[in-house]
Amino acid sequence: MSDVIYRILLVDDERHLLISLKDYLVSEQFDVVTASSGEEALAKLDDTNPDLIVLDISMPGMGGLGFLRKITKEDSQTRYPVLVLTARSMLENFFESVQVAGFLTKPCDEKKLVRTIRKILATHPKKTARTQGQKLSVLLAEDDPLLIPGITAAFSGAGFSVVNVENGPDVLDKAVTMKPDVVVIKDMLPRLNGAAVARLIEVMPSLSGIPVILYGMNAGGAKPDLSGCVKKHLLTNHPKTLLAAVQAVLY
């Protein structure tokens, strides 16, 4: 069996469906956590950190749509890949314009469900693949010896594995071999500035999909032109703010 574990949060108010689908998905080597409402799913998110959410829409309380609104970021992307599984087939056209990873109509063949899940996970390699016991990794690009310990301690204290480099070219070299979950880059770095590094990460096939956070003011005091992989640009180097940004991007 592969040592790569994928965790699924299965959200549905039909108890018999939760039991049967969980049993089948576990037999397919998935780690499955269940919730019977949107409210319960929200309460379990931080501890669960799922690789994929399989979500019913018609539930009491906030329902599936309310849950989706809660986990959708400002850029309209959900914080986790979401596969909608619902008996309301008329909603399929609606979800073509909403940022969900997939849509299936109940009743759904279990084998088709697994194929769809695996297809979605294959398209989210950096956000979903998890090796048992492995921490999420941060590649930090910071050259100030007075700042490095504090930033590193903030990430490490939150359970991340941290590697630090001190110039632009080293970010690219290390990222290729390390494949970090997120790259946190200071704007002004020796030999190659942070925005230029981010643009290269965007076009390098081996680094495609890795999110980048830029921080600090650039030399002109304004935000640089950013590539699509830059999820946040922070005008601060405060460790707690950087940590919060990383958590928002990854979780």
C-alpha positions in Angstrom: 0.0 0.0 0.0 1.2 3.5 -0.8 2.4 5.6 2.1 0.6 8.6 0.7 -2.6 9.2 2.6 -5.5 11.3 1.4 -8.0 12.5 3.9 -11.6 13.1 2.9 -14.2 15.0 4.9 -17.5 13.5 3.9 -20.4 15.9 4.7 -24.0 14.6 4.4 -27.1 14.4 6.7 -28.1 11.0 5.5 -26.6 8.7 8.2 -26.8 5.5 6.2 -25.0 7.1 3.3 -22.3 8.4 5.6 -21.7 4.9 7.0 -21.8 3.1 3.6 -19.6 5.6 1.7 -17.1 5.9 4.6 -16.8 2.1 4.6 -16.2 1.9 0.9 -13.7 4.8 0.8 -11.8 3.4 3.7 -11.6 0.1 1.8 -10.0 2.2 -1.1 -7.3 3.3 1.3 -8.7 6.8 2.1 -8.7 8.4 5.5 -12.3 9.5 6.0 -13.8 11.9 8.5 -17.6 12.4 8.5 -19.9 15.3 9.4 -23.7 15.3 9.3 -24.1 19.1 8.8 -22.3 22.2 7.5 -21.9 23.4 11.1 -20.2 20.1 12.2 -18.0 20.2 9.1 -16.8 23.7 9.9 -16.0 22.7 13.5 -13.9 19.8 12.3 -11.9 21.6 9.6 -9.0 22.8 11.6 -8.3 19.4 13.2 -9.1 17.5 10.0 -7.3 19.6 7.4 -8.9 17.5 4.6 -7.4 16.9 1.1 -10.9 16.9 -0.3 -14.4 17.6 0.9 -17.3 15.6 -0.5 -20.3 17.8 0.2 -24.0 17.3 0.1 -26.0 20.5 -0.6 -29.5 19.8 0.9 -28.9 19.7 4.6 -30.6 21.4 7.6 -29.1 24.6 9.0 -26.6 26.4 6.9 -26.7 23.6 4.3 -24.0 22.9 1.7 -24.2 26.3 0.1 -23.7 28.1 3.5 -20.8 25.8 4.2 -19.2 26.7 0.8 -19.5 30.4 1.5 -17.7 29.9 4.8 -14.7 28.2 3.2 -14.5 30.4 0.1 -11.6 33.0 0.0 -11.6 36.5 -1.3 -10.4 35.3 -4.7 -13.5 33.0 -5.0 -11.4 29.8 -4.5 -12.3 27.4 -1.8 -9.8 26.7 0.8 -10.0 22.9 0.0 -11.0 21.1 -3.1 -14.8 20.4 -3.0 -16.7 17.6 -4.8 -20.4 18.3 -4.6 -22.5 15.1 -4.3 -26.2 15.9 -4.3 -29.6 14.6 -5.5 -30.3 18.1 -6.8 -29.2 17.5 -10.4 -30.6 20.9 -11.5 -27.7 22.6 -9.6 -25.1 21.3 -12.0 -25.3 24.4 -14.2 -25.0 26.6 -11.1 -21.8 24.9 -10.0 -20.2 25.4 -13.4 -19.7 29.1 -12.3 -18.7 28.3 -8.8 -15.2 27.2 -7.8 -15.8 23.6 -6.9 -13.6 20.8 -8.1 -16.4 18.5 -9.3 -20.1 17.7 -9.3 -21.8 14.3 -9.1 -25.5 13.5 -8.8 -27.0 11.0 -6.3 -27.4 8.1 -6.5 -23.8 7.7 -7.6 -22.0 4.5 -8.3 -19.2 4.1 -5.7 -16.6 3.2 -8.3 -17.4 6.3 -10.3 -17.2 8.3 -7.1 -13.7 6.9 -6.4 -12.6 7.6 -9.9 -13.7 11.2 -9.6 -12.0 11.6 -6.2 -8.7 10.3 -7.6 -9.0 12.6 -10.6 -9.5 15.6 -8.4 -6.6 14.7 -6.1 -4.3 14.2 -9.0 -4.9 17.8 -10.1 -4.0 19.1 -6.6 -0.7 17.4 -5.9 0.8 20.1 -3.6 -2.3 20.8 -1.7 -3.5 17.3 -1.2 -0.6 14.8 -1.2 0.3 13.9 2.4 2.9 11.4 3.5 2.1 9.8 6.9 3.7 11.8 9.7 5.1 14.4 7.3 4.8 18.1 8.2 3.7 20.7 5.7 6.8 22.5 4.5 7.7 26.2 4.1 10.6 27.5 2.0 11.5 30.9 3.6 13.6 33.4 1.6 15.0 35.9 4.1 18.6 37.3 4.3 18.4 39.3 7.6 20.0 37.3 10.4 18.0 39.3 12.9 14.7 38.3 11.4 15.3 34.7 10.4 15.1 33.1 14.0 11.7 34.8 14.8 10.0 33.9 11.5 11.4 30.4 11.6 10.2 29.9 15.2 6.7 31.1 14.3 6.4 28.5 11.5 8.0 25.7 13.5 5.8 26.4 16.5 2.7 26.0 14.4 3.9 22.6 13.2 5.6 23.5 9.8 8.9 22.2 8.6 11.0 25.3 7.6 14.0 25.7 5.3 15.6 29.1 4.9 17.6 30.4 2.0 19.1 33.9 1.6 19.0 34.9 -2.1 16.8 34.7 -5.1 18.6 32.0 -7.1 18.8 29.8 -4.1 15.0 29.9 -3.8 14.6 28.3 -7.2 17.3 25.7 -6.6 15.9 24.6 -3.3 12.3 24.7 -4.4 13.0 22.3 -7.3 14.5 19.7 -5.0 12.4 20.4 -1.9 8.9 20.9 -3.5 7.6 22.9 -0.6 4.0 23.4 0.2 4.4 27.1 0.2 7.2 29.6 -0.6 7.5 32.7 1.6 9.7 35.3 -0.1 11.0 38.7 1.0 10.5 41.4 -1.6 14.1 42.6 -1.7 16.6 39.7 -1.9 20.2 39.6 -3.1 20.8 38.7 -6.8 17.1 38.4 -7.7 14.2 40.1 -6.1 11.1 38.3 -4.7 8.7 39.3 -7.5 11.1 38.1 -10.2 11.5 34.8 -8.3 7.7 34.4 -8.2 7.4 35.0 -11.9 9.9 32.2 -12.5 8.1 29.9 -10.2 4.9 30.6 -12.1 6.4 29.4 -15.5 8.6 26.5 -14.3 6.8 23.2 -14.9 8.4 21.5 -11.9 7.1 24.2 -9.6 3.7 24.7 -11.1 1.0 25.0 -8.5 3.2 26.0 -5.5 1.7 29.1 -3.8 3.9 32.0 -3.0 3.6 34.7 -0.4 5.6 37.9 -0.8 6.3 40.2 2.1 8.0 43.5 2.9 8.2 46.8 0.9 10.1 46.8 -2.3 12.7 49.5 -3.1 10.1 51.9 -4.6 7.7 51.6 -1.7 4.9 50.1 -3.9 3.7 46.6 -4.7 5.4 45.0 -7.7 3.6 43.4 -10.6 2.7 39.9 -9.3 2.4 36.6 -11.0 -0.6 34.3 -10.6 1.1 32.0 -8.1 1.4 34.9 -5.6 -1.5 34.5 -3.2 -0.7 37.3 -0.8 1.6 40.3 -0.7 2.1 41.6 2.8 3.7 45.0 3.7 5.2 43.6 6.9 7.7 41.0 8.1 6.0 40.3 11.4 6.2 36.6 12.1 2.6 36.2 13.3 1.3 37.9 10.2 3.4 35.7 7.9 2.2 32.6 9.8 -1.4 33.7 9.5 -1.0 34.2 5.7 0.6 30.8 5.3 -2.2 29.1 7.2 -4.9 31.0 5.2 -3.3 29.8 1.9 -2.7 26.2 2.9 -5.8 25.6 5.0 
